[in-house]
Amino acid sequence: MKKKTSLLVLVLLVVNFLLFLPCDKDLYCEGYLANGAQYPFLWFLILLPLSLFALTLNDQKYKFWLKFTGVFFLVGMFFVLISPETARGIMLNPDKESTNWFFAGFYSFVSIIYFITQFVKNRR
């Protein structure tokens, strides 16, 4: 199960990368699919190394981390979808990209702390 999840994340990363190949001599594809697919792409980039770290967890803790990942991803994508496309002000007015970076960074931080605590607990 652990290896399948890492492989699935790698496949989703490659598929998402293929969606961003240049279109019609342009450097950037226009349209909702190209714009909307860039937000999960960051999550797949983060999930690949984290899923490799998760291979060290036992099955029960791995399943908890996987459920946590799913819930955090859905909550993060919900907030990304409801946030405005561009920031309208100068101070603390997040747009879709900054919201996505915040949730992906916070998720990475929490996951790394979880891995470190589980590693220390297993050492004792």
N, C-alpha and C positions, 0 to 999 in steps of 0.2 A: 504494500500500500504506500509506503514512504517513497519508494523509487518511482512508482506510477505518478504520484503527485508531482515530484520534481520533473519528470518527463513531460507531464501535461503542461506545467508552467513553461517549460522550454518550447514546446510546440506552440502554445498561445503567444509566446514572445516572438517566434519566427513568423507566425501568421500575421500578427499585428505589424511587424516590421515590413512584411510584404505589402500591406495595405498602404504604407507610406512611400512606396517607390514613386519617383517622379512621374507625373502624368502630362502627356502632350507637350514635351519640351519645357515644362515649367518645373520649378524646384519644389513647388508645393501644390498639392491637389486641393481643389475647392469642393465644398459640399458638406452636408451634415455627417456623412459616414466618416470622412477623413477628419473632420474637426472633433467629432464625438469619440473616435477611436484613440485619440492621443492621450486621453486621461487614464484609461486602463493600462496603456502601454507603460507608463511610469510604474504602476503597481507590479506589472509582470517583471520589469527590470529589478525591482526590489525583492520580489518573491523568489526569484531564482537563487540568489546566494542564501537567503534566509531558509529556504526549503532544504538546502544542503546542510546548513547548521542543524536543522531540525532532525536530520537523520540520527543524531546522537541521542535523541530523547527515546524513552521507552514508549510503547504503543499507547498507553492511556494518556500520557502527557502530550504525545504527538496529536492524538485525536482532539484533545482540548485546544491545542494551539491551532489546529486546522479549523475548528469551529469558531474560535476567536478571530481568525483571519477572515473567514467568510462574513461574519457579522460586521467586523470593522470595515471590510471592503464595501459592503452594501451601505452602511451608514455614511462612509466617506463619499461614495458615488452619489448618494441622495443629496448631500450638501453641495457637491459639485454641480449637480443638475439644477438645483434651485438658486445657486448664486448667479449674479449677473455676468454676462460675457466679458465686459470690461469694467474697470473700476471707475466710479464717477467722481471720486474725490481724491484728495491728496493724503489724508490721514486715515489709516485703518479702515479702508474700504475694499475688502477683498473681492477679487474676481475669480473666475473658474480655475485659472492656472494656480494662483496663490493658494486657494482653498485645497486644491489637489495636492500641492507640495506640502502644505501643512499636515494634512491627514496621512499622507504617505510617510513623511518624516516622523510624525508622532507614532505611527504604527511600527516603524522600524525601531525606534527607540524602545518602545514597550516590549517588542519581541526580543531584542537583544538583552534587555534586563531580565526577561523571563528565561532566556537560555542560560544566562550567567547564574541566576539563582538555582536553576535546576542542576547545572553542572556542579555548583558548590555543594548542594544537598546530596548529590550522588557521590561526591568525594568523601563525605563524612560517614 
